[in-house]
Amino acid sequence: MLHRRKTYTIRPERLEEFTEFFHTYLYPLQVSHGARLVGRWVTEAEDEVIAIWEYRDREHYEQVDRDVRNSALRREAMKKRARLGKNLYIKSYEDFMTSTGTYAPPRAIVSVTAYITNDAGEVLLVRNLHRGDTYEMPGGQVENHESILDAIKREVKEETGVDVTIDGITGIYQNVSSHVLCVCFRGKAVGGELATQEGETTDVGFFPLTRDSLSEYIKREHFQLRTLDAMDPHYFPHALYKVRPYELISRYDGNTTSSSR
């Protein structure tokens, strides 16, 4: 792996403003093109911000850098910075690092997504702020100490305003490039009101999705794969449990759900 350390010198009174700029532009610019943010830190004096990014190798970094420079979001970022003034940050520099060893167990990011239908059989889709070229099923990352079932209900509610019930798991997908394991569910809308999430989704709605019309809405191939598998689902058994002592929270065997709750 190749790591890039990007350091920004800022005025402390503009930290909050710079942080918003980072989350709106700098972070999605990198992540949407394949980089991973290892972490972001600010000094105690709040006059320096450090971000460390991860790439597979130098070639991967150079490809990401080219894609970022040619993106519409970067042009928007440059216009926004011009409006905010050149002192949004005083200066920046970067250097590159390679690891001297592995000091932690391998980790994977677990995410969830869901094929949600309404009474008319239409499918709930969102357009993400950072992936404006396509619609996709709603979803996101599982938080610490959160079950995958709780996570998908929360993510759908946050991104779309819709309350859902979950029928089962239709597929599991691993992005080996970014270490993301995605669990795809199918379920039904049972309440709530359609609403976008500020800073994340720019459009949400129920659409008359079919195999023939899929590509009109969903442009990215890995999103198409998940959606096609969920259209005519074969549900996977799954269980939620605790250990020490063992407690079965819920189990789905592919036909029925049982729960200790």
Buried (B, 14 or more C-beta within 10 A) or exposed (E): EBBBBBBBEBBEEBBEBBBEBBEBBBBBBBBBBBBBBEEBEBEEEBBBBEBBBBBBEEEBBEBBBEBBEEBEBBEEBEEBBEEBEEEBBEEEEEEEEEEEEEEEEEEEEBBBBBBBBEEEEBBBBBBBBBBEEBBBBBBBEBEEEEEBBBBBBBBBBBBBBBBBEBBBBBBEBEEEEBEBBBBBBBBBBEEEEEBBBEEBBBEBBBBEBEEEEBEEBBBEEEBBBBBBBBBEBEBBEBEBEEEEEEEEEBBBEEEEEEEEE
